[in-house]
Amino acid sequence: MVLGRWRNRKRKGHRYAYSAWDGSQTGFDVSASDIMAELNDDLLYHGDINAALRRMLQSGFDVDGERVQGLREMLDKLRQERRERLENFDLGGVYDEVAQELQDVLDTERGALDDLARQARESGDQRRQEITDQAVTERNLQLDMMPPDLAGKVRELQKYEFTSTEAREKFEELMDKLREQLMQQYLDKLTDGVQNMTPEDMARMKDMMAALNQMLEQREQGQEPDFDGFMEQFGDFFPENPETLDELLEIMAQRMAAAQAMLNSMTPGQRQQMQDLANQLLDDMDLQWQAQQLSQNLQNAFPNMDWGKSYEFSGQDPLGMGEAQQMFEDLADLDSLEQMLSGTSNPGALAEVDIERARELMGDDVANSLERMSEVARQLEEAGLIENREGRYELTPRAIRRIGQQALSDLFRKLDKDRPGTHELERQGVGHERDFSTKPYEFGDPFNLHIERTVRNAVKRTGGGTPVRLTPEDFEVERTESLVRSSTVLMLDLSLSMPMRDNFLPAKKVAMALHSLITMQYPRDFMGIVGFSEVAHVIKAHELPEVSWDFVYGTNMQHGFMLARQMLAKQSGTKQIIMITDGEPTAHIDARGVPHFSYPPTRETVDKTLAEVAACTREGIRINTFVLDATSSLAHFIEKLTELNGGRAFFTTNENLGGYVLVDFVEHRRKLITGRR
C-alpha cells in the first residue's frame, strides 16, 4: 500500500452524538510546557531536540494522569485490531450469503408453484388441474436442473419465467445489490453513483472507466490528460473530491487492490465462483473489458501496491459480500496506516493521518493520541521553544532557559527544606542593591527613604488631616543587599565512564541548574563551563543543552584546570572551580598540546594535574570537588588535591549530587554576602 491513502481527505457519512455538560466530562489539553517538561531529561542527556522528539514519538508520554500513546503502543493496538478481525470471521460467508439468497428465491418460487397446483386442485376444474400440473412439473424440473454454481444459477434464473412475483422481485433486488457491491470495488461505498443503479447508470459507469483508461494511456504517451473535464463530467462518482489525477487513480487503485485481496484470500473454488458470478452480473462485455483494462492499467501505474496481498481468516462468524468488502477496506487501511506509522520519525508527519478514519478503525484513545502527537512540534514552535532550520529543529534561547529552570526546580524539589542552604537569607546588609523590603530608620542606616511608607506611618500616628507632619520615628528606609561578585567555572567530566555508571545525566542536570540559578538570582556573577575527557574544551552556555559525553577514554583534569584558570584570570570577585567527576586523572597534554592517556594513571599525569592545582591555588582559585563512585585510588588523589588547594571534597552519589552542589553554591554565596557586613 502507498501512504497517500492516509492523507486527510473529505469523507461523508460520519455521525456525531452530543450531550449536555454534566461536569463529569474532562478535557485533555497538552501545552507546550507539558511537552517541554516531558522532553527535559532527554534533552539534558542527549541534547538533540530532533532525537528527543523521535523518542517521544515512539514512547508516548503522560500528562496529569492522561496517556498520549506513542507509536509502539499504537502499532500494538493496530496489530491487535487486525488479529481480532482475522480470528473472529470466516470469509466463506461471502459465497454462502449469495447462495442462501438464491436459494430463498428458489424456495419462494417453489412455494408459489405449490400454491398454484393446490388452487387448481381445489377449483374442481379437471382441465385446469391437468394444464396446471403439467406447467408446475415443467417449472419444478427447470428449478431442479439449475447448475450448482452461483454464476450458473444466476444465468438460468435470468432466463427463467417466474410464476411468483415475489420471487422475481427478490431475484431482481439481489441482482441489483450484487451489481452495486461489485461496482463498489471501483467506487467509494458512499457515492450515490452505485445506489439503485439503472442500465443508464451502468452505461455511464462504462463511459467513466473508458475515460479513465484513456487518461492513463495519454499519460503513458507523455500527454497531459484533461482531468478537470473528467471531474466535471464524472465527479459525482468520487465523494473524496480528488484534486489531481494522481489522487483519483490512487483512490481507485486502493479500492481495487482491496477487492483483489478478498479474491486472493478465498479458496480456489470460492474464488472461481465469485469471478464467474461477476462475469455473469456484468453481462455487458464492453463494461467487463473496461473494468479489466482499468485494473491492469492501475496495476501498471502502481506496481508497488501489494496486489498479491491475502489474509487468512480463522474465525466462525461468516461475512457477507458487503461486510467482506468493508472488512478488506478496513484491513487495507490498517496495513497502510501501519506502514505509515512504522516509517514516521517526526511527530509533524502524523498531521497527514486521517484522524476520523483512525477513530473508526481503532477507537478514540489512538485517534486522540495521533492528533495530540501530531501537534507536538507545532506547539513547541508556536511557543518559541524550537525553530525549524533547513528541515531540522533547533532549541531557541528561551528553550535553553526553560531546560535550566526545570532542572533547577527538579533539584530543589528533592532538597529537604530544613537542610542548610535552602532557606532565604534573612540578614540584610548595607549597599546600593535594592532588596524591595523596608525597615524603620536607625541611626547609621543609609537614608534611602521610602516615601509612601514614611507618610503612611505619620498619618497613622496623627490620625489624618493636613498638613502631614513627619517625625524621625515615622521614617522607614529601603533595605539594600551587599553587592558581591563570584566567578565560577564548572568542570564537567565527559569521559565514557560517566554514562556507563549513570552519572552523566545527574551531572549535566547540575550544570544546567547551576547556570539557571546564577543567571536568574546572581546576574552579575560569572559562570564558565569546561568539559573534559581525553582533552578539555570550553563550553558556551547556549551549547550546554547539546553537550554529550565523548566516546573516548581519558579524564584530563590537568587541561580542564588550565582552561578554567585562564577563564577566571579575566574575571573579578571571588573565584572558584566546581569539578564533578567519577574518575582519577588518566590523561594530560604535553607542551605541544598533544594528549597522552594511560590507565592506571602515570606519575607524570598526576604530577602535571597537581601542578595545575597549585597554579590555581596561587591565583586564589578555590577548587571544590564532587566525587561520584569513588575508588580508593580516586579518593587518595582527591585528598591530595584538597590538601594542596584548601578547597573541599564531597563524596556523593548521582542521586544526591544535585543537592550537594546547589546547597554548597548557595552557602558559598551566603557567606560572601554575610562576610561583607
Steps between C-alpha positions, in 0.01 A plus 500: 500500500605857447486761770269740319199297607544646846521863404216713632220518249131584496281215613126469534273313732648572845248531778564685824306481827478799734398510865459772759796588721450324833834575663634148454662565163864597515710676243852392423716788390870447444693827517846584370615513864375144557686380192819681596489357852464152352797557268718659768702199618542371146632841389731513800637156422533518121454868417336434161143627472443300180607174666298587811187554290559168324528320833187673629321400180597137557433482875214748558460693823266566795348833601295532820419130502393497134693296244610614156591176331826465311546317171591174674168492684306610192659232285429235767136612504484501120639146475259385769206648306610320182557174689152513656338547160682202354437278804129581532367479144464245220533612140292208374191697590542711184417196289246363748304827518444518124422128483247534784326797340477315168359202688240729658397609150466135392305409815264792448442394137441136603255616764309701240490196267362283781233762573411513130459121486293494818268772373446306176413186693260687725324662199342170390589580138666184366638665189648788702657255741663301217642807329620645831661173615684474170628860523597461866684177425693665217590799717612280791711299255665825384572589860634151571735526204655828617886482497654471846735799455396857573568638153303213340202557729503871420526433125206254501282716727557798272334291222239339725136617480395543862158393619541690827510877484664497845774261383566710189527818707733328749723387215505844336580665834781248557644569155486875559668462838774275361567739212524789743735307725709404200521862388610599847829336417559799275315778680468627856219321680345832595449633151149532366631374166447133589175533690202350311708477183296498179616381157567864416717528811693190397559653158627817664725290723645341188560846351677609818731198492569553132593863568730393783671244280544766232662741751738228615599426140548872429726539802704195396548665158625821663178698443317707762150354568199730552446422867275802563274401211479146633402619848239736358335205322555219752588671828184371671656152499777623733377643833864525617525796261852425370690809391742333257499207262762327714277525806199367309695206357643419840152491654378257235815289518464463875138390466576252223799364692272438799253315272787296357618417852152360572523270197857404590385401850229259377547133426549422130143372477353808668711729286384335176140520615528872571683577177243313294224679687659838429523417131138398497389817679699724267336350195600806298819375336629850441456586870688184596782588262523859629510375861770244424698754300474754783621243752802416284578868439485575870726206583750635248470853641540383863732198485608545865145452625464149641269350236580148617403568862283239672374438854435179687173501692454243777179607675143373504290807422414502128549816297250602234623657178436858612652429841799334337564799275491729803725257689762503225487879478560509876786252474655695213472823698653332806789374288549843345488672838747247641740574215466873556547484877795259470678744270423816696790670678354848552181570700402762243463229234196368691308809387451311171296229674124491449415521872132414457583187302746399774222556752268269304762226486669518841291714732526834677818439702717437196335775294539757777862399554571532127344845496689626805830345397471661156479843665806463725753670272254771395424585862869525587560721195208729579621530860839616372685198641626348173576630152499313171826566321553325168278208596642451850372634829727699729443617856450873547659701784161498671500118494851486641392722789194282551711184518727656761208626705337158488825334609532750783142441612547123489810517716357741755188286533723217619659709771363486850397854593669461836840428353761778519510735207143453391355795694488856379768727643344682797765756575503817291805713444597850394569583139331632192318187376129536585349209690137620452427480874504776764589556869466782756789742474785452749793728556775411251268357233531644147220752463322315216163632610188310393262796454171309483556298818645799685193717424270211583672464841448873570131490401446195715671671794306830473165359392492688169456860396728748324766605501673168580783562743787248507713404797811275503299205632288511180800447276517165320790417270554246222717206581794432270710193427876501511640484149743211463618318191598139462664343196449128454617248242323166498725214384283219366643153446395379153705181494338171401479378860237765581215351289620147571439558872179704447674814623476715188134610521516608868825688431363680195180582687717666766678702231171623351352571842808687620507710183130578544547588870786739430336675204172546688612570856852635459513663155824687581683176573706323239458136413719313256480135401780265404442146381786252528574149384814415302540876456304794639303769319300808592123462472291809433169533680288464186688178415429337836172322407675322213803392702543125519769264618802423284551150361863501611692386802680751716433739788717805431461713814831675430373655175166579664665689789720684249200627297301585814792696642536695174128587505506613863811714444277741307236521775470688829361407842544174680600219271419131520502185293230239553610166358266203455676172419490127553858418402859569591725690256597267216602753233704817459628716215864570433665830406386459140138440606508131413289282735646195671275233654594226742310279740592457779616864522869564454706708741545759222121545459443536875789745540389719209145505634612599850725767346189662350327471838794685656476772232131545579583522871759772441241702305249477784268252326325261736426150361199314637474144370190283486603138466272221373568127544832561669757223497779492756755634249263781392431590865875510568557738207214730605646518851829625353317753282300633794802520726693694238221741409307541824166437334253234597411155371154342503469126451144439387276302264327599178170515692629761747741689275261782410411579856862502611615737225212746526505512879875556499477774238219684680684463831815638339300795365344559842841515667620754244206726582514459876878543496456853357283619791 
